[in-house]
Every structure is written in structure tokens, then in C-alpha cells.
């Protein structure tokens, strides 16, 4: 059976050598977060902080720090959950291979939550100030809960089966919040809690909210699963944890997760917003302070043996990368049934997830044509951009499986080469302007707004991708230090961006179709070409988090015909830092020195960092 609570998981990981205890006193102000980042980057174990400064509760992090450890945590249920997904794709498989799916009925039994009159989480009551006050980055607006499970129910329908469990960050203090009475509730665009909040506003009543922290790891993962609207995460958590989720009946408010380590109960005023943030986020920049809903706190509970779990986000990869990997492992096989004609979708973690999607689709509309061109994959692209959180994609690159049945979208460099060899910049660029973007992406025209670009490639190879710099060729003035990032991709150092900047157009005008650098199909203008070209991850992060397609793309011999934009030569992306961008995340040097000492001989992290 799966773990009923967090303590069981921690003890098991420690027993099997996958978790270490740190007995030395650790500060929640920046130090714990930097330890987590450093240990994660080293591929290290889960961490149990036994002695937290000015706090009675121990903390644990990096539980999901490797895909192997995440699989271990859910080892009892992954096969059965995968079987459930397989049957969703093709129910007839049950009758063809009944013994393979003999575990499915037991999973179904665990999916229905169970009601209780009381639970361990309600054994003690405290205040917000007694919780661990975790601050991850120097300019964060205050302490945050980074692994919350935010529970709401539909104000119109109510009940466990009309609930939503989501991971929306919670600011515990700072800004204009009344200490111990108000906390910040940040949820981004296209999150299911927004449906419940809209219903509450329509009815003119507060939205009741419970925030759970800890409990079974299955609840944590379920809170980030992209489940269809209307499907309760509690049912998925029961299947993944091989235990029905136990919920305590609460006459005064929403049901409370019995086995959570902590629970904050309260409500959101339909008319009140307060500044929330800044917060160092998973794109590698701060999300700035903006008005967000406020949760008015009614009570804070904890169980006797409570442990406070946390994670830290920042420039990827971080621990949430493993979340994405296990989610893809579970849900990936269902993609063809959810989006017909699409075989694979890969959200590129190194680019911040939503800024870049790679997809493999089908191209079967006109198999009799002598030369394949994007047709069905354009339909595929529109379907992807209309699907849940995939709709937040900024760049979507899609190719036809028929051109290379072995192509894997997770092999990013091979995918980019495949696309750049075949794409026709005259025809294969499709923009959406004045549309929604990820809340955390500041490259666009405003908050939650920007543009999208579909790059669709199908057919035979059109060009050979250069891998060396040409021996001749002069760049336009003020542009320098050309570096090859990957085959066919050139990074060029450009002048620092200024308001009313004309550098992008000036660069494109300075290259003719016969210019030696124009043999590169993709050129990116950056602040530091050496950094951009140093690794694939640097290229992905720099280019796709610092550009807005509608305003930051131009090309050699660009044209507009019948409102379609294209270019006859190289496509050029301006990926410089702009004044409206959010600042990047930088560690505090003093905290870094303190963490270095923990990794020195005799320190608790010696041999790990």
C-alpha cells in the first residue's frame, strides 16, 4: 500500500538511504532554499531539516528531486495508474489482455474519497506566524508556501466530486496583509480554481478555501496534475496512493484532508485584491507584485508529528522538473486520444515549460501529393493550443511524423535540426497576436498578454545546416561575436536594448540573401552570445524566455502578403533583455558562503555539494 502520510514516506526514504538528516540549525530565510537548489543540482538525496531556526516544525525537501526517487515513492501504484490511462486510450484492451489489467478494479476502489468525523490534522491549532517562514530568493516579497494543495468546491454544485485541488502559491506575510489574518492567493491564468472563483463572484459570496500542506505524496502530485475540468484530483490521488483519500466533515466550511500535516482554512472575499509578490519563479526571473485574491484566515491546524514539505523554483531545471517528468510518463500515452492526430507533445523544461512546446503530428490529408507540406499538422497545432494549459504555449514547433517515424520530441537538438532542415520561412510561420500568455512570462505586451507563433515543418530536406562559421562576411555595425549554438543556429551579440529600438530591423536589412551568415536559417540577437552558445539549455532559456514573437521576430527580406508574414532569408529573433522584462534570479553571496561551509569536510553536506 502507498503511504498514508508524509512521515511514513520520510521514514521509508531514510531507511533506504534516499534521505539524509541535517541536525545543524538552518535558517528559513534564503539558507534552506539555497541548500535545496544546490543538492538538487548535484542529484542528491531528499533532505530532512531537523532543527529550523525560530520554528518548532522540521522541514523536508527534494522528495521528488530525481525521477528515480519519484518512481520509488509511487512504486506500488504507477503500473496500475498507467493501466488506467491505457484503458482510457483504448478500452477494448481490457478484454484482449484481462490479466494485464487485473489491478484496475482495485484502483477504482481507492478512487472514491471517504468521509471521516475527525482526523490527525486537527489535533493542534496554531497561527500563521508559527509556520515555517520560507523565503527562497533575496527579493521575494515575503515567505511563501511552495508545495500547497489548495482545495475549493464549486459554489454552485458543491461536494467532493465537484472540487478542485491545485498548487497555487501562498504568500504568508508581507506587503499589505494583516499578520495572521490574511495570506496571498496567487493563481495564474487558465487554472481551475478560477472557475470556482468566478462562480462565487457571480453569486456575490465568499469562496471557501482550504490549504493543505503535506500528507501523502500522492496528494502533492495530484495537485499539479493537468486533469480534465470536472474530474476531482482526490480520485486521482486515491489511485496513485493506493488509499482512498480521507476527508473530515466540517460543518463550518469545506471538508479537511484528514492526513495532511497542516491545514489553513478560510475564504476569499469576491471584491478584495491585494499586492502579492515578488516571487522568484520557475522561468528563472521574479514574477513581480500584482493584485491577487486574498485569503482571510479562519484557523490553522497541524498534526502531532507534522513535517513541513517545501520545494524551490528558479531557472530550470529544479525539483519541479521531476514533477513534469512523472506527469509526462503517466499522461503521455493518452495524448493521441485527447488530441487526435497528435503523437507527442513535449513542454521544454529548460525554456520554462510554457514558452516552448515541441510536437509531433500527422500529415495525411493529401498523401498523393509529390511534396508533403504542412496541412494536417496545422490542425494539430490549433488543437494543441486549445487544450488546457497547453494553450499557454508561446512558441509551438510541430513536425510531421511521416518525415521521420523515429523522431522523438524529447530529443531536443535532433528535433530542432529536423525542423530547421525542412521549414519554409515564406510559408510556415503562423502568428497569434494580442492573445493570452502565461502569467509568469513578462516578455509580452502586458500582464497575461502577448503573442504566439506556430512553426510547422513537413516535407523533404530543403537545406543543409551549417556547423562552422563562414570565413568571410561582415556583420552590420555594433553587432559582433557570432557563435554557433547548434547546427543552423547562430547567436550574435547585439547592442543593449533601448526604448524605440531599431536594431532588429537594422540587422535584418544589413544582410542580403547572398550574405554568408544568411545560410543559417535561425539567427538570435542576444546580450551575450558566448553564454547563449555555451549549452543547449542556455540557448533555450535565453531565446524563449526573452522574446515575444509578434514584437521580437523579423527576418531577411521580410514581407507581408494577404496578411501572412514571412521572410525569404534567415529568421531573426531578438532575445535581448528588455526594460519591461522581470529581473533574473541571483543568489545572495553571503548565503552561498554559508552553504559552501555545509559542504566542506565535516559538514552535513560534504560529498554531496
Secondary structure, DSSP 8 states (H G I E B T S, - for coil): ---SSHHHHHHHHHHTTSEEEE-S-B-TBTHHHHHHHHHHHTT--EEEE--BTT-SSEEEE-TTSSHHHHHHHTTTTHHHHHHHHHHHH-TTHHHHSTTTTTTHHHHHHHTS-EEES--GGGSEEE-GGGS---B-STT-SS-EESSEEEEEE-TTT-SGGGEEEE---EE-S-TT--TTTEEEE---TT-THHHHHHHHHHHTS-EEEEEEESS-HHHHHHHH----TTS-HHHHHHHHHTS--EEE--TTSS-EETT-SEEEEEEEEEEEEEEE--EE-TTSBEE--EEEEEEEEEEEEE-TT-EEEE----SSSSTHHHHHHHHHHHHGGGHHHHSTTEEEEEE-GGGTSTTEEEEEE---TTTT-SS--SSHHHHHHHHHTTSGGGGG-SEEEEEEGGG-TT--TTSHHHHHHHHHHH--TTTSEEEEEEEE--TT--SSSBTTEEEEEEEEE-SS-------S--S-----TT-EEEEEEETTEEEEE-----TT--HHHHHHHT--TTSGGGGSSEEEEES-HHHHHT-HHHHHHHHHHS--HHHHEEETTEEEETTEEEESS-EEEE-S--TTS--B----HHHHHHHHHHTSTTSTTTTT-
